């Protein structure tokens, strides 16, 4: 708790005294566009605005507040207000993990690991400096998983819907939570609040401009050539792969990105179905496995995404989490220090000219997760052969069900 409070104060101090990355400038531009022209025009004009309506509403709110004299006199600027929910979210996640560790023997987390999580340099850099909504996504997702362990399907559905309303990426984990509740006869009690809340919060775009919503929010792909497999492919210097960016990729790069995404989705479905009846902490372990596969195969990963998997890896394996914190911290520090033109950081602008300076450092956390994936694949297969991914005997048994 003490370390979490120290980290919170540190993040608040950083947020009050820095501008952040160019994501902050982009969010401010989106905020002005939303206030002046509305959500439809913003989706249409800015393909990079890939956030659901809840985030759009928050951007409008803080855009308005940041121009009020009271907030300006208190130093509560747009960059600070953008980062404030993420700072609070980090503290809430620590509280949830502390409660789980104290009250559930199945989820006992070593004190050293929980302390490391509370004051993680990755969290300090992302929540305190970067300027995005990712920590809020993690908070709602952790609460949704927590409600699975507490056998509260309605609250699980509500928190999961809120997570998807901040960013759409948690939908990747929907099969894990859905099949978990399906195996316990509570699928409807999870699904109904999830669907009702999701539809209610997206009612305007769903009715007025559903195509734009699907195109901007659901069809968005991250940056090619800056992470993992696509980075190695870019190093071949073949014209079809030697690009960076999220839009207008050459055919071979676009096809490869699609194949990687489909592989991730298929793997998550297999994990969700095969592990649906496992008791106890299995739902959180399944989420951790899904995140590992995502980060190993993903066509692109933005630096702030490194907070997505942190609490789930912490519960799955404290030792793997420790290695991930070390390698991710090196990667993130190299990234921010490069785009901020050295320490101390105030404004950090990422450009294509700087990509080759910081991208090689991303190989450290990527390699760590590959090691973790191989290690846990062997461990799970040895402990329970029926969970093997390509067990045809198990497939036939499941078909008979």
MARRO-81604 format. One line per 10 residues: number of its first residue (from 1); their letters; for each residue z, x, y of C-alpha. Coordinates in nm, 2 decimals. Layout:
<sites>
NUM = a = Z X Y  ...
</sites>
This chain:
<sites>
1 = xxxxxxxxxx = 0.00 0.00 0.00  0.09 0.28 0.24  -0.24 0.46 0.17  -0.43 0.13 0.22  -0.27 0.08 0.55  -0.35 0.44 0.66  -0.71 0.39 0.56  -0.73 0.06 0.75  -0.60 0.22 1.07  -0.84 0.51 1.03
11 = xxxxxxxxxx = -1.13 0.27 0.98  -1.03 0.06 1.28  -1.01 0.38 1.49  -1.35 0.49 1.38  -1.50 0.15 1.44  -1.35 0.13 1.79  -1.48 0.47 1.89  -1.83 0.49 1.74  -2.15 0.30 1.74  -2.24 0.34 1.38
21 = xxxxxxxxxx = -2.59 0.37 1.22  -2.92 0.21 1.31  -2.81 -0.08 1.09  -2.58 -0.18 1.38  -2.87 -0.18 1.62  -3.08 -0.38 1.38  -2.80 -0.64 1.34  -2.77 -0.67 1.71  -3.14 -0.73 1.74  -3.11 -1.00 1.47
31 = xxxxxxxxxx = -2.82 -1.15 1.65  -3.02 -1.18 1.98  -3.32 -1.32 1.79  -3.10 -1.58 1.61  -2.94 -1.69 1.94  -3.27 -1.71 2.13  -3.51 -1.83 1.86  -3.32 -1.95 1.56  -3.32 -1.86 1.19  -3.67 -1.96 1.10
41 = xxxxxxxxxx = -3.83 -1.75 1.37  -3.61 -1.45 1.28  -3.70 -1.47 0.91  -4.07 -1.49 1.01  -4.06 -1.21 1.27  -3.83 -0.97 1.09  -3.91 -0.93 0.72  -3.62 -0.68 0.71  -3.37 -0.96 0.79  -3.29 -1.03 0.42
51 = xxxxxxxxxx = -2.95 -1.20 0.47  -2.85 -1.56 0.38  -2.75 -1.81 0.65  -2.37 -1.73 0.64  -2.44 -1.38 0.76  -2.68 -1.51 1.02  -2.41 -1.74 1.15  -2.16 -1.46 1.18  -2.41 -1.24 1.37  -2.46 -1.52 1.62
61 = xxxxxxxxxx = -2.09 -1.56 1.66  -2.01 -1.20 1.72  -2.31 -1.17 1.95  -2.17 -1.44 2.16  -1.81 -1.30 2.15  -1.92 -0.95 2.24  -2.05 -1.08 2.57  -1.73 -1.25 2.67  -1.53 -1.08 2.93  -1.20 -1.09 2.73
71 = xxxxxxxxxx = -1.35 -0.92 2.43  -1.53 -0.66 2.63  -1.21 -0.58 2.82  -1.03 -0.52 2.49  -1.31 -0.29 2.36  -1.41 -0.55 2.10  -1.78 -0.47 2.11  -2.06 -0.59 1.88  -2.05 -0.27 1.66  -1.67 -0.31 1.61
81 = xxxxxxxxxx = -1.69 -0.69 1.54  -1.96 -0.62 1.29  -1.75 -0.38 1.10  -1.42 -0.56 1.12  -1.47 -0.81 0.83  -1.55 -0.51 0.60  -1.24 -0.33 0.70  -1.03 -0.64 0.63  -1.22 -0.70 0.30  -1.13 -0.34 0.18
91 = xxxxxxxxxx = -0.76 -0.41 0.23  -0.78 -0.75 0.05  -0.95 -0.58 -0.25  -0.67 -0.32 -0.27  -0.42 -0.61 -0.27  -0.60 -0.79 -0.56  -0.62 -0.47 -0.76  -0.26 -0.39 -0.71  -0.17 -0.74 -0.83  -0.39 -0.71 -1.13
101 = xxxxxxxxxx = -0.24 -0.38 -1.22  0.12 -0.50 -1.19  0.08 -0.84 -1.36  -0.17 -0.78 -1.64  -0.12 -0.52 -1.90  -0.49 -0.54 -1.99  -0.58 -0.42 -1.64  -0.32 -0.15 -1.58  -0.47 0.10 -1.33  -0.31 0.45 -1.31
111 = xxxxxxxxxx = -0.13 0.50 -0.98  -0.33 0.81 -0.89  -0.66 0.61 -0.94  -0.54 0.31 -0.73  -0.42 0.55 -0.46  -0.77 0.72 -0.46  -0.94 0.38 -0.43  -0.71 0.28 -0.14  -0.81 0.58 0.07  -1.16 0.64 -0.07
121 = xxxxxxxxxx = -1.38 0.85 0.16  -1.67 0.63 0.05  -1.49 0.32 0.18  -1.39 0.50 0.50  -1.74 0.60 0.58  -1.91 0.28 0.49  -1.66 0.03 0.63  -1.54 0.24 0.92  -1.87 0.39 1.04  -2.19 0.25 0.88
131 = xxxxxxxxxx = -2.20 -0.11 1.00  -2.30 -0.36 0.74  -2.17 -0.65 0.53  -2.14 -0.49 0.19  -1.76 -0.46 0.17  -1.73 -0.84 0.23  -1.97 -0.90 -0.07  -1.74 -0.69 -0.28  -1.43 -0.87 -0.18  -1.56 -1.21 -0.27
141 = xxxxxxxxxx = -1.70 -1.08 -0.60  -1.37 -0.92 -0.69  -1.20 -1.25 -0.61  -1.45 -1.44 -0.83  -1.37 -1.20 -1.12  -1.00 -1.23 -1.05  -1.03 -1.61 -1.09  -1.20 -1.56 -1.43  -0.89 -1.37 -1.55  -0.67 -1.65 -1.41
151 = xxxxxxxxxx = -0.88 -1.92 -1.57  -0.97 -2.09 -1.24  -1.34 -2.18 -1.28  -1.36 -2.38 -0.96  -1.23 -2.10 -0.74  -1.44 -1.85 -0.93  -1.75 -2.06 -0.84  -1.65 -2.09 -0.48  -1.58 -1.72 -0.43  -1.90 -1.62 -0.62
161 = xxxxxxxxxx = -2.10 -1.86 -0.39  -1.95 -1.70 -0.08  -2.04 -1.35 -0.22  -2.40 -1.46 -0.26  -2.40 -1.61 0.09  -2.32 -1.27 0.24  -2.59 -1.09 0.04  -2.80 -1.21 -0.24  -2.74 -0.92 -0.48  -2.44 -1.08 -0.66
171 = xxxxxxxxxx = -2.68 -1.32 -0.82  -2.76 -1.04 -1.05  -2.42 -1.08 -1.21  -2.44 -1.46 -1.23  -2.53 -1.46 -1.61  -2.21 -1.26 -1.68  -1.98 -1.51 -1.51  -2.18 -1.82 -1.62  -2.18 -1.72 -1.99  -1.81 -1.63 -1.96
181 = xxxxxxxxxx = -1.73 -1.98 -1.86  -1.98 -2.14 -2.10  -1.80 -1.97 -2.39  -1.48 -2.13 -2.27  -1.61 -2.48 -2.21  -1.58 -2.46 -1.84  -1.94 -2.39 -1.73  -1.97 -2.72 -1.53  -1.64 -2.66 -1.35  -1.78 -2.32 -1.24
191 = xxxxxxxxxx = -2.14 -2.43 -1.17  -2.08 -2.74 -0.97  -1.88 -2.58 -0.69  -2.11 -2.28 -0.69  -2.42 -2.49 -0.66  -2.28 -2.74 -0.41  -2.14 -2.46 -0.18  -2.46 -2.26 -0.21  -2.69 -2.55 -0.13  -2.47 -2.67 0.16
201 = xxxxxxxxxx = -2.47 -2.34 0.33  -2.84 -2.30 0.28  -2.94 -2.66 0.35  -3.13 -2.59 0.67  -3.37 -2.32 0.53  -3.40 -2.50 0.20  -3.53 -2.82 0.37  -3.72 -2.67 0.67  -3.85 -2.33 0.55  -3.78 -2.26 0.18
211 = xxxxxxxxxx = -4.07 -2.02 0.14  -3.94 -1.79 0.42  -3.59 -1.80 0.26  -3.72 -1.70 -0.08  -3.95 -1.44 0.07  -3.70 -1.27 0.29  -3.38 -1.31 0.09  -3.47 -1.32 -0.28  -3.79 -1.11 -0.28  -3.65 -0.82 -0.09
221 = xxxxxxxxxx = -3.67 -0.48 -0.25  -3.49 -0.17 -0.14  -3.65 0.16 -0.03  -3.88 0.33 -0.27  -3.85 0.71 -0.32  -3.50 0.77 -0.20  -3.29 0.72 -0.52  -3.30 0.81 -0.89  -3.62 0.74 -1.08  -3.84 0.66 -0.78
231 = xxxxxxxxxx = -3.72 0.98 -0.61  -3.83 1.19 -0.91  -4.16 1.00 -0.92  -4.22 1.07 -0.55  -4.17 1.44 -0.62  -4.49 1.43 -0.83  -4.67 1.40 -0.50  -4.92 1.16 -0.65  -5.05 0.94 -0.37  -4.94 0.62 -0.56
241 = xxxxxxxxxx = -4.58 0.74 -0.57  -4.55 0.98 -0.28  -4.43 0.71 -0.03  -4.10 0.58 0.11  -4.01 0.24 0.23  -3.96 -0.12 0.12  -4.29 -0.29 0.22  -4.66 -0.24 0.14  -4.61 -0.01 -0.15  -4.92 0.13 -0.34
251 = xxxxxxxxxx = -5.00 -0.07 -0.66  -4.85 0.18 -0.90  -4.53 0.21 -0.70  -4.50 -0.17 -0.67  -4.57 -0.22 -1.04  -4.31 0.05 -1.13  -4.05 -0.11 -0.90  -4.11 -0.45 -1.05  -4.08 -0.31 -1.41  -3.75 -0.14 -1.32
261 = xxxxxxxxxx = -3.61 -0.47 -1.16  -3.71 -0.67 -1.47  -3.55 -0.41 -1.70  -3.22 -0.44 -1.50  -3.23 -0.82 -1.51  -3.30 -0.82 -1.89  -3.02 -0.57 -1.96  -2.77 -0.78 -1.76  -2.87 -1.10 -1.95  -2.82 -0.91 -2.28
271 = xxxxxxxxxx = -2.48 -0.79 -2.17  -2.38 -1.13 -2.05  -2.48 -1.31 -2.37  -2.35 -1.05 -2.62  -2.01 -1.02 -2.45  -1.95 -1.38 -2.35  -1.68 -1.45 -2.60  -1.48 -1.12 -2.56  -1.13 -1.18 -2.44  -0.92 -1.04 -2.15
281 = xxxxxxxxxx = -1.07 -0.79 -1.92  -1.42 -0.81 -2.08  -1.57 -1.00 -1.79  -1.49 -0.72 -1.54  -1.60 -0.45 -1.79  -1.93 -0.64 -1.82  -1.97 -0.64 -1.45  -1.91 -0.27 -1.44  -2.17 -0.21 -1.72  -2.42 -0.42 -1.52
291 = xxxxxxxxxx = -2.36 -0.22 -1.20  -2.40 0.11 -1.39  -2.74 -0.01 -1.53  -2.84 -0.13 -1.19  -2.77 0.20 -1.01  -2.93 0.40 -1.29  -3.26 0.20 -1.29  -3.28 0.06 -0.93  -3.60 0.15 -0.75  -3.39 0.21 -0.44
301 = xxxxxxxxxx = -3.03 0.22 -0.33  -2.90 0.23 0.03  -2.60 0.45 0.09  -2.37 0.16 0.17  -2.44 0.01 -0.17  -2.20 0.27 -0.32  -1.91 0.03 -0.25  -2.06 -0.24 -0.47  -1.95 -0.10 -0.80  -1.63 0.09 -0.70
311 = xxxxxxxxxx = -1.36 -0.16 -0.80  -1.53 -0.25 -1.13  -1.58 0.11 -1.23  -1.21 0.18 -1.13  -1.09 -0.08 -1.38  -1.34 0.02 -1.65  -1.27 0.39 -1.64  -1.04 0.56 -1.38  -1.17 0.90 -1.47  -1.54 0.80 -1.42
321 = xxxxxxxxxx = -1.44 0.64 -1.09  -1.28 0.96 -0.98  -1.60 1.16 -1.05  -1.80 0.89 -0.88  -1.59 0.90 -0.57  -1.63 1.28 -0.55  -2.01 1.28 -0.60  -2.06 0.97 -0.38  -1.85 1.12 -0.10  -2.06 1.43 -0.10
331 = xxxxxxxxxx = -2.38 1.22 -0.09  -2.26 0.99 0.19  -2.12 1.28 0.40  -2.45 1.46 0.37  -2.64 1.15 0.47  -2.43 1.06 0.77  -2.40 1.42 0.89  -2.78 1.46 0.87  -2.87 1.15 1.05  -2.59 1.18 1.31
341 = xxxxxxxxxx = -2.71 1.54 1.39  -2.38 1.69 1.29  -2.01 1.62 1.32  -1.84 1.44 1.49  -2.04 1.12 1.44  -2.10 0.86 1.70  -2.46 0.73 1.66  -2.65 0.80 1.34  -3.02 0.71 1.31  -3.20 0.73 0.98
351 = xxxxxxxxxx = -3.57 0.82 1.00  -3.84 0.90 0.75  -3.85 1.26 0.89  -3.49 1.32 0.77  -3.53 1.17 0.42  -3.60 1.49 0.24  -3.29 1.65 0.39  -3.03 1.42 0.24  -3.20 1.25 -0.06  -3.14 1.54 -0.30
361 = xxxxxxxxxx = -2.77 1.48 -0.26  -2.81 1.13 -0.40  -2.88 1.29 -0.74  -2.51 1.37 -0.78  -2.38 1.01 -0.81  -2.69 0.90 -0.99  -2.63 1.17 -1.26  -2.26 1.07 -1.28  -2.36 0.71 -1.36  -2.62 0.82 -1.62
371 = xxxxxxxxxx = -2.34 1.02 -1.79  -2.12 0.71 -1.77  -2.39 0.49 -1.91  -2.45 0.71 -2.21  -2.08 0.76 -2.27  -1.99 0.39 -2.27  -2.30 0.30 -2.47  -2.18 0.52 -2.75  -1.83 0.40 -2.71  -1.91 0.03 -2.73
381 = xxxxxxxxxx = -2.15 0.08 -3.02  -1.89 0.27 -3.22  -1.62 0.02 -3.15  -1.82 -0.29 -3.22  -2.16 -0.25 -3.38  -2.23 -0.63 -3.33  -2.27 -0.56 -2.96  -2.55 -0.31 -3.01  -2.84 -0.39 -2.78  -3.10 -0.38 -3.06
391 = xxxxxxxxxx = -2.90 -0.52 -3.35  -3.15 -0.75 -3.52  -2.88 -0.88 -3.76  -2.68 -1.00 -3.46  -3.00 -1.15 -3.30  -3.06 -1.35 -3.62  -2.70 -1.47 -3.62  -2.72 -1.58 -3.26  -3.05 -1.76 -3.33  -2.88 -1.96 -3.60
401 = x = -2.61 -2.07 -3.35
</sites>
